Amino acid sequence: MRRPMISARLARGLVWALALVPVVFFSIGLGAKDFSSASSILNTLGRLTGVLGLALLLLAAALSARVPGFDQPFGGLTKLWHTHHLFGAAALLMLLAHPLLLALASATHGHQLPVKVLFPPLSDTATWSGWAALLLMMVFLAPSFSFFGSPMYERWKRIHALAGPAIILALVHTFLFSRTMPVNLDTAIWTLFALLGVGAVAWRLIFSRRAGRVTHTIVDVQAVANNVVELTLQPARPERRLNYQAGNFVYMTPLDKSLAAGHGEEHPYTLSSSPTEPNLRIAIKDLGDASRAIQSVTPGTTVKIEGPYGRFFPTSGETSSPELWVAGGIGITPFLARLRHLRALKQAADIHLIYAVQDEARALYADELRELANAIPDTRLTFHYFYKEGPISADFLTTTCPDLDQREVFICGPLPLNKLVQEHLRRIGLPYSRIHTEEFELL
Ligand SMILES: Cc1cc2nc3c(=O)[nH]c(=O)nc-3n(C[C@H](O)[C@H](O)[C@H](O)COP(=O)(O)OP(=O)(O)OC[C@H]3O[C@@H](n4cnc5c(N)ncnc54)[C@H](O)[C@@H]3O)c2cc1C
């Protein structure tokens, strides 16, 4: 089954179009005097970048809402958050240009005003609130840019919380000036956008923590390898059993205070269980302090589960077009869930799974994968060992799976593997729309 890529494009397109709504109203209010001189053109551009920047900032906040299901039209939470990051970056660019253009406009006009824009008097709350918002924005967005290196996730999250005050200050700034759009529209439009942005942040911080998180008890802990455990989680109340699809992920927050790290911290993990199982299963690789600590968790302790999120596969357990799956390391989890589901449904599926690992000892679930591939008609499994064959090559892909150009491809693994396989596929001529990826990256 071909996944509906159009819907993801349409969803993204609609949000970008929404960002232009204030710009359209702003433009309606413009007159000949706004373009009568170099100074007035710069002033108009300065105000325009302010309007667009604020709209992008508020929509970036709205896109950060983690409401199960809301991510679906965007192609899953990782893709939705990619759009959120783009909006954040575009907002920063616009809002940096905003005071510079206004200061330039004043200077061109021959006034003392650049000084007023750049160094406003203390009593000028309207301008100061704008500067404070911009400063906070630069602080909370800086760690998101790879230029500053890979951020520590928990620290990044704390700094990112400055987005709240930045948004409020930006709104104060706009309402105090209140001259972005024709009469009365200012208040109506910005209130609507503010409700979207602030509502999403409130949902994330308040409601999702209370209503969205379900208590589960860890009923089993299985060592899959020396640095990977699989937890089995039972909902505390059977009626709160999670309804999910193979390939979905959840946020898990351990409540065990005796853990060496990660107590009370939420982390995303893919469900490795089949949606038909009564309990959830999650396989966790030791990749940092919290995931290392969870390796020694004991049955009987509780966790909170929030989700499901993501849309890696088109629909749970169903497949009608042939597929090629490429997994790397712990990136096997969504594929494992799907295979477990296909076997539970006793369904045939034309799937070729290539599992890339360093060596035989690092192939997680190797025996179960072989067993699943044997049990599911038309499903094949190939291991790729880095120590023997080096990085996956285009040759390897086409030799192992000669009809790959007929297949829908799904990739999940470390970023370098993900990128490499995508490059090979693109060179072979596979269109983007046939390549689907899941990234275990910062969310
Ligand atoms: C959609 C998705 C599905 C995932 N599925 C699995 C899975 O099935 N099994 C598994 O072992 N791991 C999975 N991960 C990765 C897992 O979330 C991280 O390994 C874990 O959060 C690391 O936390 P830490 O405190 O141990 O490590 P840290 O030392 O904090 O970080 C180690 C690495 O994990 C990243 N990371 C840390 N916290 C988060 C977070 N909250 N969100 C995203 N990335 C984070 C960091 O940026 C860093 O690259 C998944 C990640 C995502 C985004």
The ligand as a MOL file (V3000), in Angstrom:
LIG
                    3D

  0  0  0     0  0            999 V3000
M  V30 BEGIN CTAB
M  V30 COUNTS 53 58 0 0 0
M  V30 BEGIN ATOM
M  V30 1 C 11.3480 8.0960 17.5400 0
M  V30 2 C 12.4330 7.4840 18.4060 0
M  V30 3 C 12.3890 6.1380 18.6810 0
M  V30 4 C 13.3830 5.5620 19.4590 0
M  V30 5 N 13.3370 4.2240 19.7050 0
M  V30 6 C 14.3060 3.6350 20.4400 0
M  V30 7 C 14.2550 2.2260 20.7290 0
M  V30 8 O 13.3540 1.4970 20.3160 0
M  V30 9 N 15.2490 1.7150 21.4870 0
M  V30 10 C 16.2900 2.4770 21.9570 0
M  V30 11 O 17.1650 1.9440 22.6340 0
M  V30 12 N 16.3510 3.8070 21.6880 0
M  V30 13 C 15.3850 4.4070 20.9600 0
M  V30 14 N 15.4470 5.7530 20.7150 0
M  V30 15 C 16.5960 6.5320 21.2320 0
M  V30 16 C 16.3750 6.8660 22.6960 0
M  V30 17 O 15.3100 7.7710 22.8270 0
M  V30 18 C 17.6310 7.5020 23.2640 0
M  V30 19 O 18.6660 6.5720 23.1710 0
M  V30 20 C 17.4470 7.8290 24.7030 0
M  V30 21 O 16.5140 8.8480 24.8370 0
M  V30 22 C 18.8150 8.2430 25.2560 0
M  V30 23 O 18.6480 8.8340 26.5270 0
M  V30 24 P 19.8790 8.8450 27.5700 0
M  V30 25 O 19.5710 9.7840 28.6790 0
M  V30 26 O 20.2330 7.4550 27.9410 0
M  V30 27 O 21.0740 9.3670 26.7020 0
M  V30 28 P 21.6970 10.8150 26.5640 0
M  V30 29 O 23.1070 10.7310 27.0630 0
M  V30 30 O 20.8260 11.8540 27.1230 0
M  V30 31 O 21.6900 10.9150 25.0080 0
M  V30 32 C 22.2060 9.9000 24.1580 0
M  V30 33 C 21.6430 10.1790 22.7770 0
M  V30 34 O 20.2100 10.0780 22.7690 0
M  V30 35 C 19.6040 11.3370 22.3960 0
M  V30 36 N 18.4550 11.5800 23.2810 0
M  V30 37 C 18.4750 11.7130 24.6090 0
M  V30 38 N 17.2450 11.9530 25.0880 0
M  V30 39 C 16.4360 11.9970 24.0060 0
M  V30 40 C 15.0620 12.2460 23.8240 0
M  V30 41 N 14.2300 12.4830 24.8430 0
M  V30 42 N 14.5820 12.2660 22.5610 0
M  V30 43 C 15.3840 11.9780 21.5410 0
M  V30 44 N 16.6900 11.7230 21.6510 0
M  V30 45 C 17.2210 11.7410 22.8600 0
M  V30 46 C 20.6720 12.3660 22.6270 0
M  V30 47 O 20.5400 13.4870 21.7800 0
M  V30 48 C 21.9480 11.5920 22.2940 0
M  V30 49 O 22.1340 11.5450 20.8960 0
M  V30 50 C 14.4500 6.3590 19.9720 0
M  V30 51 C 14.4620 7.7200 19.7110 0
M  V30 52 C 13.4730 8.2810 18.9360 0
M  V30 53 C 13.4850 9.7430 18.6630 0
M  V30 END ATOM
M  V30 BEGIN BOND
M  V30 1 1 1 2
M  V30 2 1 2 3
M  V30 3 2 2 52
M  V30 4 2 3 4
M  V30 5 1 4 5
M  V30 6 1 4 50
M  V30 7 2 5 6
M  V30 8 1 6 7
M  V30 9 1 6 13
M  V30 10 2 7 8
M  V30 11 1 7 9
M  V30 12 1 9 10
M  V30 13 2 10 11
M  V30 14 1 10 12
M  V30 15 2 12 13
M  V30 16 1 13 14
M  V30 17 1 14 15
M  V30 18 1 14 50
M  V30 19 1 15 16
M  V30 20 1 16 17
M  V30 21 1 16 18
M  V30 22 1 18 19
M  V30 23 1 18 20
M  V30 24 1 20 21
M  V30 25 1 20 22
M  V30 26 1 22 23
M  V30 27 1 23 24
M  V30 28 2 24 25
M  V30 29 1 24 26
M  V30 30 1 24 27
M  V30 31 1 27 28
M  V30 32 2 28 29
M  V30 33 1 28 30
M  V30 34 1 28 31
M  V30 35 1 31 32
M  V30 36 1 32 33
M  V30 37 1 33 34
M  V30 38 1 33 48
M  V30 39 1 34 35
M  V30 40 1 35 36
M  V30 41 1 35 46
M  V30 42 1 36 37
M  V30 43 1 36 45
M  V30 44 2 37 38
M  V30 45 1 38 39
M  V30 46 1 39 40
M  V30 47 2 39 45
M  V30 48 1 40 41
M  V30 49 2 40 42
M  V30 50 1 42 43
M  V30 51 2 43 44
M  V30 52 1 44 45
M  V30 53 1 46 47
M  V30 54 1 46 48
M  V30 55 1 48 49
M  V30 56 2 50 51
M  V30 57 1 51 52
M  V30 58 1 52 53
M  V30 END BOND
M  V30 END CTAB
M  END
